[in-house]
Amino acid sequence: MKKIVYLLLFVSTFSYSQNAFMEYQFSAKRGTESAILALTDDIWGDAEFKSGGINIESFNIGNEKSTHRIVLYGDPANWGRKDSLSTADKWAVFGQKLNNHIEEWTHSSSGNVMSWVGDNEDYNYVQIFEFKASDPIAFKAAHDEIVSKMASYRKGEVGFGSYEIGGFQGATHWVAITAENWNDLILTRREMKKMTKPWEKYYKTRGNVEQVRNYTTKTVKRY
């Protein structure tokens, strides 16, 4: 309960960023996704944010403990709702009802979005790579170059960012690739891998990287 109360107080006081994020992962009780979305619709359905917004995402492949997460994003200098809730009690009631559908809050983190290419909200399937980068500057340069080289293959979005707090098992950075669905993700990545020379340069110039994990999510609601 303390975690969801903290989340709600933070969201009601501040706003969201195009270059920062917070995520709260949880394991939902079986069959409760519709009930959870009804609750988030009630609290955020008509919300107006100064920047950014909120995504509710379900985990698809590769994340063992979590079933869903709440992602809050926006500009830290302009963070918060434009409007305000009619009563402070509404947050407490929302928190209590939400926790009724949750087995466990499993993980949380926050950080920065350092680059984001593309703008296609129809591509709701996302593969996320979490890793430790020994040379973040070299990695970003290599990342930006390979994303540019693969522009003709990319239909969705590609993001890169850092974990400043709570990176899973010490992860320092992440890369996110969006797709229409699992099939689209796999087929697009197969086509991209055919361009061997750009990839060879990418691996040579990005610095040492220790992979932590990768998994897929699906955005089931946007606010």
CYANA upper distance limits for C-alpha pairs under 8 A (distance plus 0.5 A):
  1 MET  CA      5 VAL  CA      6.68
  1 MET  CA     95 GLY  CA      7.71
  1 MET  CA     96 GLN  CA      7.94
  1 MET  CA     99 ASN  CA      7.45
  2 LYS  CA      6 TYR  CA      6.60
  3 LYS  CA      7 LEU  CA      6.70
  3 LYS  CA    105 TRP  CA      8.42
  4 ILE  CA      8 LEU  CA      6.65
  4 ILE  CA     95 GLY  CA      6.52
  4 ILE  CA     99 ASN  CA      8.50
  5 VAL  CA      9 LEU  CA      6.67
  5 VAL  CA     91 TRP  CA      8.24
  5 VAL  CA     92 ALA  CA      7.61
  5 VAL  CA     95 GLY  CA      6.87
  6 TYR  CA     10 PHE  CA      6.61
  7 LEU  CA     11 VAL  CA      6.66
  8 LEU  CA     12 SER  CA      6.56
  8 LEU  CA     91 TRP  CA      7.01
  8 LEU  CA     95 GLY  CA      8.28
  9 LEU  CA     13 THR  CA      6.67
  9 LEU  CA     91 TRP  CA      8.43
 10 PHE  CA     14 PHE  CA      6.55
 11 VAL  CA     15 SER  CA      6.81
 11 VAL  CA     80 GLY  CA      6.63
 11 VAL  CA     81 ARG  CA      7.98
 12 SER  CA     80 GLY  CA      6.79
 12 SER  CA     81 ARG  CA      6.87
 12 SER  CA     84 SER  CA      7.80
 13 THR  CA     80 GLY  CA      6.35
 13 THR  CA     81 ARG  CA      7.97
 14 PHE  CA     78 ASN  CA      8.00
 14 PHE  CA     79 TRP  CA      4.85
 14 PHE  CA     80 GLY  CA      3.93
 14 PHE  CA     81 ARG  CA      7.23
 15 SER  CA     49 PHE  CA      6.80
 15 SER  CA     50 LYS  CA      6.51
 15 SER  CA     51 SER  CA      6.91
 15 SER  CA     52 GLY  CA      8.11
 15 SER  CA     74 GLY  CA      7.13
 15 SER  CA     75 ASP  CA      7.73
 15 SER  CA     76 PRO  CA      7.53
 15 SER  CA     78 ASN  CA      6.39
 15 SER  CA     79 TRP  CA      2.89
 15 SER  CA     80 GLY  CA      2.74
 15 SER  CA     81 ARG  CA      6.03
 16 TYR  CA     20 ALA  CA      8.10
 16 TYR  CA     21 PHE  CA      8.01
 16 TYR  CA     49 PHE  CA      7.44
 16 TYR  CA     50 LYS  CA      7.35
 16 TYR  CA     51 SER  CA      5.44
 16 TYR  CA     52 GLY  CA      5.07
 16 TYR  CA     53 GLY  CA      6.35
 16 TYR  CA     72 LEU  CA      6.92
 16 TYR  CA     73 TYR  CA      5.10
 16 TYR  CA     74 GLY  CA      3.51
 16 TYR  CA     75 ASP  CA      5.65
 16 TYR  CA     76 PRO  CA      6.87
 16 TYR  CA     78 ASN  CA      7.28
 16 TYR  CA     79 TRP  CA      4.85
 16 TYR  CA     80 GLY  CA      6.37
 17 SER  CA     21 PHE  CA      7.12
 17 SER  CA     51 SER  CA      6.17
 17 SER  CA     52 GLY  CA      5.46
 17 SER  CA     53 GLY  CA      8.24
 17 SER  CA     73 TYR  CA      5.11
 17 SER  CA     74 GLY  CA      1.75
 17 SER  CA     75 ASP  CA      3.27
 17 SER  CA     76 PRO  CA      5.97
 17 SER  CA     77 ALA  CA      8.44
 17 SER  CA     78 ASN  CA      7.71
 17 SER  CA     79 TRP  CA      6.97
 18 GLN  CA     51 SER  CA      7.59
 18 GLN  CA     52 GLY  CA      6.18
 18 GLN  CA     73 TYR  CA      6.73
 18 GLN  CA     74 GLY  CA      4.62
 18 GLN  CA     75 ASP  CA      5.62
 18 GLN  CA    113 VAL  CA      7.62
 19 ASN  CA     73 TYR  CA      7.92
 19 ASN  CA     74 GLY  CA      6.54
 19 ASN  CA     75 ASP  CA      6.26
 19 ASN  CA     76 PRO  CA      8.21
 19 ASN  CA    112 ASN  CA      5.91
 19 ASN  CA    113 VAL  CA      4.93
 19 ASN  CA    114 MET  CA      7.05
 20 ALA  CA     73 TYR  CA      6.20
 20 ALA  CA     74 GLY  CA      6.21
 20 ALA  CA     75 ASP  CA      6.74
 20 ALA  CA     76 PRO  CA      7.10
 20 ALA  CA    110 SER  CA      7.98
 20 ALA  CA    111 GLY  CA      6.14
 20 ALA  CA    112 ASN  CA      4.62
 20 ALA  CA    113 VAL  CA      5.88
 21 PHE  CA     71 VAL  CA      7.39
 21 PHE  CA     72 LEU  CA      5.97
 21 PHE  CA     73 TYR  CA      4.69
 21 PHE  CA     74 GLY  CA      7.05
 21 PHE  CA    110 SER  CA      5.96
 21 PHE  CA    111 GLY  CA      6.13
 21 PHE  CA    112 ASN  CA      6.71
 21 PHE  CA    113 VAL  CA      7.81
 22 MET  CA     71 VAL  CA      6.28
 22 MET  CA     72 LEU  CA      5.66
 22 MET  CA     73 TYR  CA      6.96
 22 MET  CA    108 SER  CA      7.97
 22 MET  CA    109 SER  CA      6.39
 22 MET  CA    110 SER  CA      4.73
 22 MET  CA    111 GLY  CA      7.30
 23 GLU  CA     69 ARG  CA      7.03
 23 GLU  CA     70 ILE  CA      6.07
 23 GLU  CA     71 VAL  CA      4.89
 23 GLU  CA     72 LEU  CA      6.77
 23 GLU  CA    108 SER  CA      5.97
 23 GLU  CA    109 SER  CA      6.02
 23 GLU  CA    110 SER  CA      6.75
 24 TYR  CA     69 ARG  CA      5.81
 24 TYR  CA     70 ILE  CA      5.70
 24 TYR  CA     71 VAL  CA      7.09
 24 TYR  CA    105 TRP  CA      7.98
 24 TYR  CA    106 THR  CA      8.39
 24 TYR  CA    107 HIS  CA      6.67
 24 TYR  CA    108 SER  CA      5.04
 24 TYR  CA    109 SER  CA      7.48
 25 GLN  CA     66 SER  CA      6.52
 25 GLN  CA     67 THR  CA      8.09
 25 GLN  CA     68 HIS  CA      6.31
 25 GLN  CA     69 ARG  CA      4.55
 25 GLN  CA     70 ILE  CA      7.00
 25 GLN  CA    105 TRP  CA      6.56
 25 GLN  CA    106 THR  CA      6.04
 25 GLN  CA    107 HIS  CA      5.57
 25 GLN  CA    108 SER  CA      6.45
 26 PHE  CA     65 LYS  CA      8.39
 26 PHE  CA     66 SER  CA      5.60
 26 PHE  CA     67 THR  CA      6.69
 26 PHE  CA     68 HIS  CA      6.11
 26 PHE  CA     69 ARG  CA      6.47
 26 PHE  CA    102 ILE  CA      7.37
 26 PHE  CA    103 GLU  CA      8.04
 26 PHE  CA    104 GLU  CA      6.16
 26 PHE  CA    105 TRP  CA      4.69
 26 PHE  CA    106 THR  CA      5.40
 26 PHE  CA    107 HIS  CA      7.40
 27 SER  CA     65 LYS  CA      7.09
 27 SER  CA     66 SER  CA      5.14
 27 SER  CA     67 THR  CA      5.33
 27 SER  CA     68 HIS  CA      6.92
 27 SER  CA    102 ILE  CA      6.44
 27 SER  CA    103 GLU  CA      6.00
 27 SER  CA    104 GLU  CA      5.80
 27 SER  CA    105 TRP  CA      6.89
 27 SER  CA    106 THR  CA      7.19
 28 ALA  CA     32 THR  CA      7.18
 28 ALA  CA     33 GLU  CA      7.89
 28 ALA  CA     66 SER  CA      8.31
 28 ALA  CA     67 THR  CA      6.56
 28 ALA  CA     68 HIS  CA      7.47
 28 ALA  CA    101 HIS  CA      6.42
 28 ALA  CA    102 ILE  CA      4.82
 28 ALA  CA    103 GLU  CA      6.03
 28 ALA  CA    104 GLU  CA      7.76
 29 LYS  CA    101 HIS  CA      6.02
 29 LYS  CA    102 ILE  CA      5.94
 29 LYS  CA    103 GLU  CA      6.13
 32 THR  CA     36 ILE  CA      6.68
 32 THR  CA    101 HIS  CA      6.61
 33 GLU  CA     37 LEU  CA      6.68
 34 SER  CA     38 ALA  CA      6.68
 35 ALA  CA     39 LEU  CA      6.93
 35 ALA  CA    101 HIS  CA      8.32
 36 ILE  CA     40 THR  CA      6.83
 36 ILE  CA     98 LEU  CA      6.91
 36 ILE  CA    101 HIS  CA      7.50
 37 LEU  CA     41 ASP  CA      6.42
 37 LEU  CA    221 LYS  CA      8.11
 38 ALA  CA     42 ASP  CA      6.78
 39 LEU  CA     43 ILE  CA      6.99
 39 LEU  CA     94 PHE  CA      7.40
 39 LEU  CA     97 LYS  CA      8.19
 39 LEU  CA     98 LEU  CA      7.51
 40 THR  CA     44 TRP  CA      6.17
 40 THR  CA     45 GLY  CA      7.44
 41 ASP  CA     45 GLY  CA      4.73
 41 ASP  CA     46 ASP  CA      8.33
 42 ASP  CA     46 ASP  CA      8.47
 43 ILE  CA     47 ALA  CA      8.13
 43 ILE  CA     91 TRP  CA      8.50
 43 ILE  CA     94 PHE  CA      7.85
 44 TRP  CA    223 TYR  CA      7.01
 45 GLY  CA    223 TYR  CA      7.04
 47 ALA  CA     81 ARG  CA      7.36
 47 ALA  CA     82 LYS  CA      8.27
 47 ALA  CA     83 ASP  CA      7.35
 47 ALA  CA    223 TYR  CA      7.94
 48 GLU  CA     81 ARG  CA      6.24
 48 GLU  CA     82 LYS  CA      5.94
 48 GLU  CA     83 ASP  CA      6.79
 49 PHE  CA     53 GLY  CA      6.88
 49 PHE  CA     79 TRP  CA      8.26
 49 PHE  CA     80 GLY  CA      6.42
 49 PHE  CA     81 ARG  CA      4.79
 49 PHE  CA     82 LYS  CA      5.75
 49 PHE  CA     83 ASP  CA      8.21
 50 LYS  CA     78 ASN  CA      6.59
 50 LYS  CA     79 TRP  CA      6.74
 50 LYS  CA     80 GLY  CA      6.36
 50 LYS  CA     81 ARG  CA      6.33
 50 LYS  CA     82 LYS  CA      6.07
 51 SER  CA     74 GLY  CA      5.64
 51 SER  CA     75 ASP  CA      6.50
 51 SER  CA     78 ASN  CA      6.87
 51 SER  CA     79 TRP  CA      6.92
 51 SER  CA     80 GLY  CA      7.97
 52 GLY  CA     72 LEU  CA      8.25
 52 GLY  CA     73 TYR  CA      5.78
 52 GLY  CA     74 GLY  CA      4.41
 52 GLY  CA     75 ASP  CA      7.39
 53 GLY  CA     72 LEU  CA      6.59
 53 GLY  CA     73 TYR  CA      6.15
 53 GLY  CA     74 GLY  CA      7.00
 53 GLY  CA    222 ARG  CA      7.93
 53 GLY  CA    223 TYR  CA      6.02
 54 ILE  CA     70 ILE  CA      7.54
 54 ILE  CA     71 VAL  CA      6.08
 54 ILE  CA     72 LEU  CA      5.13
 54 ILE  CA     73 TYR  CA      6.89
 54 ILE  CA    222 ARG  CA      6.40
 54 ILE  CA    223 TYR  CA      5.52
 55 ASN  CA     70 ILE  CA      6.43
 55 ASN  CA     71 VAL  CA      5.60
 55 ASN  CA     72 LEU  CA      7.16
 55 ASN  CA    219 THR  CA      7.05
 55 ASN  CA    220 VAL  CA      8.15
 55 ASN  CA    221 LYS  CA      6.29
 55 ASN  CA    222 ARG  CA      5.14
 55 ASN  CA    223 TYR  CA      6.83
 56 ILE  CA     68 HIS  CA      7.76
 56 ILE  CA     69 ARG  CA      6.50
 56 ILE  CA     70 ILE  CA      5.37
 56 ILE  CA     71 VAL  CA      6.95
 56 ILE  CA    219 THR  CA      6.45
 56 ILE  CA    220 VAL  CA      6.31
 56 ILE  CA    221 LYS  CA      5.60
 56 ILE  CA    222 ARG  CA      6.97
 57 GLU  CA     68 HIS  CA      5.97
 57 GLU  CA     69 ARG  CA      5.87
 57 GLU  CA     70 ILE  CA      7.03
 57 GLU  CA     71 VAL  CA      8.21
 57 GLU  CA    217 THR  CA      6.69
 57 GLU  CA    218 LYS  CA      5.86
 57 GLU  CA    219 THR  CA      4.77
 57 GLU  CA    220 VAL  CA      5.92
 57 GLU  CA    221 LYS  CA      7.51
 58 SER  CA     67 THR  CA      6.24
 58 SER  CA     68 HIS  CA      4.69
 58 SER  CA     69 ARG  CA      7.01
 58 SER  CA    217 THR  CA      5.97
 58 SER  CA    218 LYS  CA      5.78
 58 SER  CA    219 THR  CA      6.98
 58 SER  CA    220 VAL  CA      7.27
 59 PHE  CA     63 ASN  CA      7.05
 59 PHE  CA     66 SER  CA      7.43
 59 PHE  CA     67 THR  CA      5.66
 59 PHE  CA     68 HIS  CA      6.06
 59 PHE  CA     69 ARG  CA      8.34
 59 PHE  CA    215 TYR  CA      8.20
 59 PHE  CA    216 THR  CA      6.55
 59 PHE  CA    217 THR  CA      4.81
 59 PHE  CA    218 LYS  CA      6.91
 60 ASN  CA     67 THR  CA      8.35
 60 ASN  CA    215 TYR  CA      7.93
 60 ASN  CA    216 THR  CA      5.82
 60 ASN  CA    217 THR  CA      5.69
 60 ASN  CA    218 LYS  CA      7.33
 61 ILE  CA    215 TYR  CA      5.97
 61 ILE  CA    216 THR  CA      5.73
 61 ILE  CA    217 THR  CA      7.85
 62 GLY  CA    213 ARG  CA      8.49
 62 GLY  CA    214 ASN  CA      7.05
 62 GLY  CA    215 TYR  CA      4.85
 62 GLY  CA    216 THR  CA      7.12
 63 ASN  CA     67 THR  CA      8.22
 63 ASN  CA    214 ASN  CA      8.45
 63 ASN  CA    215 TYR  CA      6.32
 63 ASN  CA    216 THR  CA      8.27
 65 LYS  CA    106 THR  CA      7.33
 66 SER  CA    106 THR  CA      6.74
 66 SER  CA    107 HIS  CA      8.44
 74 GLY  CA     78 ASN  CA      8.09
 74 GLY  CA     79 TRP  CA      6.93
 75 ASP  CA     79 TRP  CA      6.25
 85 LEU  CA     90 LYS  CA      7.90
 86 SER  CA     90 LYS  CA      8.28
 88 ALA  CA     92 ALA  CA      7.90
 89 ASP  CA     93 VAL  CA      6.79
 90 LYS  CA     94 PHE  CA      6.60
 91 TRP  CA     95 GLY  CA      6.65
 92 ALA  CA     96 GLN  CA      6.74
 93 VAL  CA     97 LYS  CA      6.68
 94 PHE  CA     98 LEU  CA      6.50
 95 GLY  CA     99 ASN  CA      6.64
 96 GLN  CA    100 ASN  CA      7.00
 97 LYS  CA    101 HIS  CA      7.74
 98 LEU  CA    102 ILE  CA      7.31
 99 ASN  CA    103 GLU  CA      8.31
107 HIS  CA    168 PHE  CA      8.50
108 SER  CA    166 GLY  CA      6.90
109 SER  CA    163 TYR  CA      7.52
109 SER  CA    164 GLU  CA      8.29
109 SER  CA    165 ILE  CA      5.93
109 SER  CA    166 GLY  CA      4.93
109 SER  CA    167 GLY  CA      6.42
109 SER  CA    168 PHE  CA      8.32
110 SER  CA    163 TYR  CA      6.37
110 SER  CA    164 GLU  CA      6.48
110 SER  CA    165 ILE  CA      5.73
110 SER  CA    166 GLY  CA      7.19
110 SER  CA    167 GLY  CA      8.24
111 GLY  CA    161 GLY  CA      7.75
111 GLY  CA    162 SER  CA      5.89
111 GLY  CA    163 TYR  CA      4.79
111 GLY  CA    164 GLU  CA      5.06
111 GLY  CA    165 ILE  CA      6.87
112 ASN  CA    161 GLY  CA      5.91
112 ASN  CA    162 SER  CA      5.73
112 ASN  CA    163 TYR  CA      7.15
112 ASN  CA    164 GLU  CA      7.75
113 VAL  CA    159 GLY  CA      7.78
113 VAL  CA    160 PHE  CA      6.66
113 VAL  CA    161 GLY  CA      4.79
113 VAL  CA    162 SER  CA      7.14
114 MET  CA    159 GLY  CA      8.18
114 MET  CA    160 PHE  CA      6.17
114 MET  CA    161 GLY  CA      5.16
114 MET  CA    162 SER  CA      7.65
115 SER  CA    159 GLY  CA      6.10
115 SER  CA    160 PHE  CA      5.77
115 SER  CA    161 GLY  CA      7.19
116 TRP  CA    157 GLU  CA      7.63
116 TRP  CA    158 VAL  CA      6.28
116 TRP  CA    159 GLY  CA      4.75
116 TRP  CA    160 PHE  CA      6.99
117 VAL  CA    157 GLU  CA      6.05
117 VAL  CA    158 VAL  CA      5.80
117 VAL  CA    159 GLY  CA      6.83
118 GLY  CA    155 LYS  CA      8.46
118 GLY  CA    156 GLY  CA      6.82
118 GLY  CA    157 GLU  CA      4.96
118 GLY  CA    158 VAL  CA      7.22
119 ASP  CA    156 GLY  CA      7.77
119 ASP  CA    157 GLU  CA      6.75
120 ASN  CA    155 LYS  CA      8.45
120 ASN  CA    156 GLY  CA      6.41
120 ASN  CA    157 GLU  CA      7.20
122 ASP  CA    180 GLU  CA      7.49
123 TYR  CA    156 GLY  CA      6.38
123 TYR  CA    157 GLU  CA      8.39
123 TYR  CA    178 THR  CA      6.33
123 TYR  CA    179 ALA  CA      5.41
123 TYR  CA    180 GLU  CA      4.92
123 TYR  CA    181 ASN  CA      7.93
124 ASN  CA    178 THR  CA      6.99
124 ASN  CA    179 ALA  CA      6.98
124 ASN  CA    180 GLU  CA      6.68
124 ASN  CA    181 ASN  CA      7.90
124 ASN  CA    218 LYS  CA      6.00
124 ASN  CA    219 THR  CA      5.62
124 ASN  CA    220 VAL  CA      8.22
125 TYR  CA    178 THR  CA      6.00
125 TYR  CA    179 ALA  CA      5.58
125 TYR  CA    180 GLU  CA      6.26
125 TYR  CA    181 ASN  CA      5.74
125 TYR  CA    182 TRP  CA      7.52
125 TYR  CA    216 THR  CA      7.60
125 TYR  CA    217 THR  CA      6.42
125 TYR  CA    218 LYS  CA      5.07
125 TYR  CA    219 THR  CA      7.16
126 VAL  CA    176 ALA  CA      6.96
126 VAL  CA    177 ILE  CA      6.00
126 VAL  CA    178 THR  CA      4.78
126 VAL  CA    179 ALA  CA      6.62
126 VAL  CA    216 THR  CA      5.86
126 VAL  CA    217 THR  CA      5.68
126 VAL  CA    218 LYS  CA      6.65
126 VAL  CA    219 THR  CA      8.50
127 GLN  CA    176 ALA  CA      6.16
127 GLN  CA    177 ILE  CA      5.77
127 GLN  CA    178 THR  CA      6.94
127 GLN  CA    214 ASN  CA      7.52
127 GLN  CA    215 TYR  CA      6.20
127 GLN  CA    216 THR  CA      4.79
127 GLN  CA    217 THR  CA      7.03
128 ILE  CA    174 TRP  CA      7.25
128 ILE  CA    175 VAL  CA      6.20
128 ILE  CA    176 ALA  CA      4.96
128 ILE  CA    177 ILE  CA      7.08
128 ILE  CA    214 ASN  CA      5.91
128 ILE  CA    215 TYR  CA      6.03
128 ILE  CA    216 THR  CA      6.56
128 ILE  CA    217 THR  CA      8.35
129 PHE  CA    174 TRP  CA      5.88
129 PHE  CA    175 VAL  CA      5.66
129 PHE  CA    176 ALA  CA      6.94
129 PHE  CA    211 GLN  CA      8.29
129 PHE  CA    212 VAL  CA      8.35
129 PHE  CA    213 ARG  CA      6.67
129 PHE  CA    214 ASN  CA      4.81
129 PHE  CA    215 TYR  CA      7.36
130 GLU  CA    168 PHE  CA      8.26
130 GLU  CA    171 ALA  CA      6.42
130 GLU  CA    172 THR  CA      8.09
130 GLU  CA    173 HIS  CA      6.47
130 GLU  CA    174 TRP  CA      4.99
130 GLU  CA    175 VAL  CA      7.29
130 GLU  CA    211 GLN  CA      7.00
130 GLU  CA    212 VAL  CA      6.01
130 GLU  CA    213 ARG  CA      5.92
130 GLU  CA    214 ASN  CA      6.46
131 PHE  CA    171 ALA  CA      5.34
131 PHE  CA    172 THR  CA      6.65
131 PHE  CA    173 HIS  CA      6.11
131 PHE  CA    174 TRP  CA      6.72
131 PHE  CA    209 VAL  CA      7.18
131 PHE  CA    210 GLU  CA      6.05
131 PHE  CA    211 GLN  CA      4.90
131 PHE  CA    212 VAL  CA      5.29
131 PHE  CA    213 ARG  CA      7.43
132 LYS  CA    170 GLY  CA      7.64
132 LYS  CA    171 ALA  CA      5.38
132 LYS  CA    172 THR  CA      5.38
132 LYS  CA    173 HIS  CA      6.66
132 LYS  CA    209 VAL  CA      6.16
132 LYS  CA    210 GLU  CA      5.52
132 LYS  CA    211 GLN  CA      6.96
132 LYS  CA    212 VAL  CA      7.62
133 ALA  CA    139 PHE  CA      7.60
133 ALA  CA    172 THR  CA      6.95
133 ALA  CA    173 HIS  CA      7.19
133 ALA  CA    207 GLY  CA      7.69
133 ALA  CA    208 ASN  CA      6.77
133 ALA  CA    209 VAL  CA      5.29
133 ALA  CA    210 GLU  CA      7.18
134 SER  CA    207 GLY  CA      6.79
134 SER  CA    208 ASN  CA      5.92
134 SER  CA    209 VAL  CA      6.76
135 ASP  CA    139 PHE  CA      6.65
135 ASP  CA    206 ARG  CA      7.91
135 ASP  CA    207 GLY  CA      6.09
135 ASP  CA    208 ASN  CA      7.57
136 PRO  CA    140 LYS  CA      6.58
137 ILE  CA    141 ALA  CA      6.85
138 ALA  CA    142 ALA  CA      6.71
138 ALA  CA    205 THR  CA      7.14
138 ALA  CA    206 ARG  CA      5.59
138 ALA  CA    207 GLY  CA      6.67
139 PHE  CA    143 HIS  CA      6.39
139 PHE  CA    205 THR  CA      7.88
139 PHE  CA    206 ARG  CA      4.65
139 PHE  CA    207 GLY  CA      6.71
140 LYS  CA    144 ASP  CA      6.46
140 LYS  CA    160 PHE  CA      8.32
140 LYS  CA    206 ARG  CA      7.99
141 ALA  CA    145 GLU  CA      6.77
141 ALA  CA    206 ARG  CA      7.89
142 ALA  CA    146 ILE  CA      6.73
142 ALA  CA    202 TYR  CA      5.86
142 ALA  CA    205 THR  CA      6.71
142 ALA  CA    206 ARG  CA      5.75
143 HIS  CA    147 VAL  CA      6.64
143 HIS  CA    202 TYR  CA      7.75
143 HIS  CA    206 ARG  CA      7.97
144 ASP  CA    148 SER  CA      6.74
145 GLU  CA    149 LYS  CA      6.73
145 GLU  CA    202 TYR  CA      8.39
146 ILE  CA    150 MET  CA      6.64
146 ILE  CA    198 PRO  CA      7.04
146 ILE  CA    199 TRP  CA      7.67
146 ILE  CA    202 TYR  CA      7.09
147 VAL  CA    151 ALA  CA      6.75
147 VAL  CA    158 VAL  CA      8.07
149 LYS  CA    198 PRO  CA      7.70
150 MET  CA    154 ARG  CA      6.85
150 MET  CA    192 MET  CA      7.07
153 TYR  CA    188 THR  CA      7.25
153 TYR  CA    191 GLU  CA      7.81
153 TYR  CA    192 MET  CA      7.10
154 ARG  CA    188 THR  CA      8.01
155 LYS  CA    179 ALA  CA      7.88
156 GLY  CA    177 ILE  CA      7.78
156 GLY  CA    178 THR  CA      5.64
156 GLY  CA    179 ALA  CA      5.91
156 GLY  CA    180 GLU  CA      8.03
157 GLU  CA    176 ALA  CA      8.41
157 GLU  CA    177 ILE  CA      6.40
157 GLU  CA    178 THR  CA      5.68
157 GLU  CA    179 ALA  CA      8.14
158 VAL  CA    175 VAL  CA      7.77
158 VAL  CA    176 ALA  CA      6.08
158 VAL  CA    177 ILE  CA      5.14
158 VAL  CA    178 THR  CA      6.98
159 GLY  CA    175 VAL  CA      6.08
159 GLY  CA    176 ALA  CA      5.47
159 GLY  CA    177 ILE  CA      7.12
160 PHE  CA    173 HIS  CA      8.00
160 PHE  CA    174 TRP  CA      6.29
160 PHE  CA    175 VAL  CA      5.00
160 PHE  CA    176 ALA  CA      6.94
161 GLY  CA    173 HIS  CA      6.14
161 GLY  CA    174 TRP  CA      5.97
161 GLY  CA    175 VAL  CA      7.13
162 SER  CA    172 THR  CA      6.23
162 SER  CA    173 HIS  CA      4.61
162 SER  CA    174 TRP  CA      6.67
163 TYR  CA    167 GLY  CA      5.78
163 TYR  CA    171 ALA  CA      7.49
163 TYR  CA    172 THR  CA      5.56
163 TYR  CA    173 HIS  CA      5.95
163 TYR  CA    174 TRP  CA      8.01
164 GLU  CA    172 THR  CA      7.77
166 GLY  CA    170 GLY  CA      7.95
167 GLY  CA    171 ALA  CA      5.14
167 GLY  CA    172 THR  CA      6.51
167 GLY  CA    173 HIS  CA      8.28
168 PHE  CA    212 VAL  CA      8.22
169 GLN  CA    212 VAL  CA      7.60
171 ALA  CA    212 VAL  CA      6.87
178 THR  CA    185 LEU  CA      8.02
179 ALA  CA    184 ASP  CA      6.45
179 ALA  CA    185 LEU  CA      5.73
180 GLU  CA    184 ASP  CA      6.25
180 GLU  CA    185 LEU  CA      7.64
181 ASN  CA    185 LEU  CA      6.76
182 TRP  CA    186 ILE  CA      6.81
183 ASN  CA    187 LEU  CA      6.64
184 ASP  CA    188 THR  CA      6.41
185 LEU  CA    189 ARG  CA      6.67
186 ILE  CA    190 ARG  CA      6.72
187 LEU  CA    191 GLU  CA      6.93
188 THR  CA    192 MET  CA      6.77
189 ARG  CA    193 LYS  CA      6.72
190 ARG  CA    194 LYS  CA      7.40
191 GLU  CA    195 MET  CA      8.32
193 LYS  CA    199 TRP  CA      7.95
195 MET  CA    199 TRP  CA      7.32
196 THR  CA    200 GLU  CA      6.65
197 LYS  CA    201 LYS  CA      6.88
198 PRO  CA    202 TYR  CA      6.66
199 TRP  CA    203 TYR  CA      6.74
200 GLU  CA    204 LYS  CA      6.79
201 LYS  CA    205 THR  CA      6.57
202 TYR  CA    206 ARG  CA      6.39
203 TYR  CA    207 GLY  CA      8.11
